[in-house]
Amino acid sequence: MFVYGVIAFLIFGVVTNAASTVMKMQVNDRVSEDERFSWWAHNYAEVGRKHRELFPGSPLPAIARCSGWICLLLLAAGVFISILDK
């Protein structure tokens, strides 16, 4: 059971990283050369803010903002289930 939790946690992490990467690509396509975000920078809050400005109806900033808490909840649920499973 614990293995399924770890796999779900990893899949969720890959999806949220993909959402952050897509947001950065979309923002970099719309802004000028001097306002672009570097690929190695981890300024996800600034990317999310800029993405909300440029794409007001997109759910990606909300997903990226809540993803950390959801990952922690998934990890806690996996630990809790593994404790109860014994």
C-alpha positions in Angstrom: 0.0 0.0 0.0 2.9 2.4 0.8 4.3 1.8 -2.7 1.1 3.1 -4.2 1.3 6.2 -2.1 4.9 6.9 -3.1 4.0 6.4 -6.8 1.0 8.7 -6.5 3.2 11.3 -4.8 5.8 11.1 -7.5 3.2 11.3 -10.3 1.7 14.4 -8.6 5.1 16.0 -8.3 5.9 15.4 -12.0 2.5 16.9 -13.0 3.0 20.1 -10.8 6.5 20.6 -12.1 5.1 20.3 -15.7 2.5 22.9 -14.8 5.2 25.3 -13.5 7.3 24.7 -16.7 4.3 25.3 -18.9 3.5 28.6 -17.1 7.1 29.7 -17.4 7.1 28.9 -21.2 3.8 30.8 -21.7 5.0 33.8 -19.8 8.3 33.9 -21.6 6.5 33.8 -25.0 4.4 36.9 -24.1 6.9 39.2 -22.4 9.8 41.2 -23.8 13.4 39.8 -23.8 14.5 41.7 -20.7 11.5 40.5 -18.6 11.9 36.8 -19.4 12.5 34.3 -16.6 15.6 32.2 -16.7 15.1 28.4 -16.9 17.2 27.6 -13.8 15.6 30.2 -11.5 13.1 28.9 -8.9 11.0 32.0 -8.6 7.6 30.2 -9.0 5.7 32.9 -7.1 6.8 35.6 -9.5 6.0 33.4 -12.5 2.6 32.6 -11.1 1.9 36.3 -10.5 2.9 37.2 -14.0 1.0 34.3 -15.5 -2.2 35.5 -13.7 -1.7 39.0 -15.2 -1.3 37.6 -18.8 -3.8 34.7 -18.6 -6.5 35.6 -16.1 -8.7 32.6 -16.6 -6.0 29.9 -16.4 -6.1 27.4 -13.5 -2.3 26.8 -13.6 -1.2 29.4 -11.0 -3.7 28.0 -8.5 -2.4 24.5 -9.1 1.2 25.6 -8.7 0.3 27.6 -5.5 -1.5 24.7 -3.8 0.7 21.9 -5.0 3.1 22.1 -2.1 0.4 21.7 0.4 -1.2 18.9 -1.6 2.1 17.1 -1.7 2.5 17.3 2.0 -1.1 16.1 2.5 -0.4 13.1 0.2 2.8 12.3 2.0 1.0 12.5 5.4 -1.8 10.4 4.2 0.6 7.8 2.9 2.4 7.6 6.2 -0.9 7.4 8.1 -2.2 4.6 5.9 1.0 2.7 6.2 0.8 2.9 10.0 -2.8 1.7 10.0 -2.0 -1.1 7.5 0.4 -2.8 9.9 
